Amino acid sequence: MKELIKLLSNISDAYDDFIFGTINYAKKDPSHIEILKDYMSGKSDLTSSDVIAFIMKQPDFHNYSATNKMQSAG
C-alpha cells in the first residue's frame, strides 16, 4: 500500500480526496493494489483524471457504488 500511496502522491495534480478515494477503492480487494501499481508504474505524465478513468473502467468498479449498496439493502 505504501508504494501505491507514493505513486499517487507523485501525480502532479494529486489532491487529498483523489488519494483517499483511490486508496479506499484499492482496499476493497487486494488485487486492486497490484492492478493500480501496474497501471501507474513507469508513467510520469499521469493525471488524477487518468487514474480515475482507469478505475471506472474496471469490471468490478460499480460493485462498490453507493446506489448498488442501497439497492441491496432493500
N, C-alpha and C positions, 0 to 999 in steps of 0.2 A: 504494500500500500504506500510506503514511503516513496518508492520510485515513481508511482503514479502521481502522487502529490507534487513531487518535484517537477515532473513533466508538465503538469497542469499549471504550476506556478510560473514556469518559464515561457508560457504563451504570452505574447506581447500585450494582448488586450484582456488578459485574465482578470476576473473580478470575483469577489468573495462568494456571491451566490452561485456563480458558474462552477467554482471549485467545489463548494459544498454539495451542490446538486449532482455533479459528476461523481463525487465520492459516494454519495448516497446510492446512486444507481449502481456503482461498482460493488457496493456491499451486498446488494440483493442476491448476487450469485458469484462465487469465486472465479468463474470463467470470465466474468466481465472485466476484472482487473487485467488479466492477460490479454484479452481482446483489445482493450483500450491502450495498454502499453505497446502492443504490437503495432497498432494503428499509428500511434503518436511517435514512436521511436524513429529517429533519423530525419524527422520532418521539422525543419527550423522555421518554416513560414506558416505554420498552422495558426488559425484564429480560433477564438472560442466558438464562433459560428460553425466552423468546420467540424469541430468535435461534437457539438450539439446535433448537427445534421447527421453525423455518423451514428450517434447513439439512437436517434429517432428512426434510423433505417434498420436497426437490429430487430430480428423477428420477435423477440420477447418484450420489446420496449413497452408496448401497450398493456402488457400484463400487470404493469406496476402503476397504471394511471389511477387517479382518484375516482373517476367515473366508473371504472371497472370494479373497484372495491365497493362503491356504493350499490352497484347492481347486484353484487354477490351477497351483500348484507340484507337485501330484502326488497 
